[in-house]
Amino acid sequence: MLKRVFIQLACCIGVFGCCLCSYVNTQNAVTRLRLEIPILSSELNKLKEQNNRLKYEIDLFESPEHLMQLARCSEFSHLKYPTLQEVLTVSEAVIIPKSPIEKEKDLSTFKWNLAIGAKQ
């Protein structure tokens, strides 16, 4: 009888020890993650600052003043704005419903007003 009580007590202590070890391991994992938060936060802030700096550089490059300076350069002197007579457009056509046989022969085409390009 006394032996049975000791076995039950040993089993309870063993289960309690396993639960305690599991709890400690969980707390260690949480602590590791909490320690990583400031490091990741600083990396995120650095990336945000770099992103803002790159946006600023893009805005400077795309600014009208800079683009006008580029237009004055000899490298881009061949570029020009096309006039209305030089731009070709395709008018939109009305599509009439066709029979299934005609659809197989001739696929219906959509025509949109598109700027094709400039004549040279």
For each residue, the residues with C-beta under 8 A, 3 or more apart:
1: 4 5
2: 5 6
3: 6 7
4: 1 7 8
5: 1 2 8 9
6: 2 3 9 10
7: 3 4 10 11
8: 4 5 11 12
9: 5 6 12 13
10: 6 7 13 14
11: 7 8 14 15
12: 8 9 15 16
13: 9 10 16 17
14: 10 11 17 18
15: 11 12 18 19
16: 12 13 19 20
17: 13 14 20 21
18: 14 15 21 22
19: 15 16 22 23
20: 16 17 23 24
21: 17 18 24 25
22: 18 19 25 26
23: 19 20 26 27
24: 20 21 27 28
25: 21 22 28 29
26: 22 23 29 30
27: 23 24 30 31
28: 24 25 31 32
29: 25 26 32 33
30: 26 27 33 34
31: 27 28 34 35
32: 28 29 35 36
33: 29 30 36 37
34: 30 31 37
35: 31 32 38 39
36: 32 33 39 40
37: 33 34 40 41
38: 35 41 42
39: 35 36 42 43
40: 36 37 43 44
41: 37 38 44 45
42: 38 39 45 46
43: 39 40 46 47
44: 40 41 47 48
45: 41 42 48 49
46: 42 43 49 50
47: 43 44 50 51
48: 44 45 51 52
49: 45 46 52 53
50: 46 47 53 54
51: 47 48 54 55
52: 48 49 55 56
53: 49 50 56 57
54: 50 51 57 58
55: 51 52 58 59
56: 52 53 59 60
57: 53 54 60 61
58: 54 55 61 62
59: 55 56 62 63
60: 56 57 63 66
61: 57 58 66
62: 58 59 66 67
63: 59 60 66 67
64: 67 68
65: 68 69
66: 60 61 62 63 69 70
67: 62 63 64 70 71
68: 64 65 71 72
69: 65 66 72 73
70: 66 67 73 76
71: 67 68 76 79
72: 68 69
73: 69 70 76 77
74: 77
75:
76: 70 71 73 79
77: 73 74
78:
79: 71 76
80:
81:
82: 86 87 117 118 119
83: 86 87
84: 87
85:
86: 82 83 118 119
87: 82 83 84 115 116 117 118
88: 115 116 117 119
89: 113 114 115 116
90: 111 112 113 114 116
91: 111 113
92: 111 112 113
93: 109 110 111
94:
95: 108 110
96:
97:
98: 102 103 106 108
99: 102 103
100: 103 104
101: 104 105
102: 98 99 105 106
103: 98 99 100 106 107 108
104: 100 101
105: 101 102
106: 98 102 103
107: 103
108: 95 98 103
109: 93
110: 93 95
111: 90 91 92 93
112: 90 92
113: 89 90 91 92
114: 89 90
115: 87 88 89
116: 87 88 89 90
117: 82 87 88
118: 82 86 87
119: 82 86 88
120:
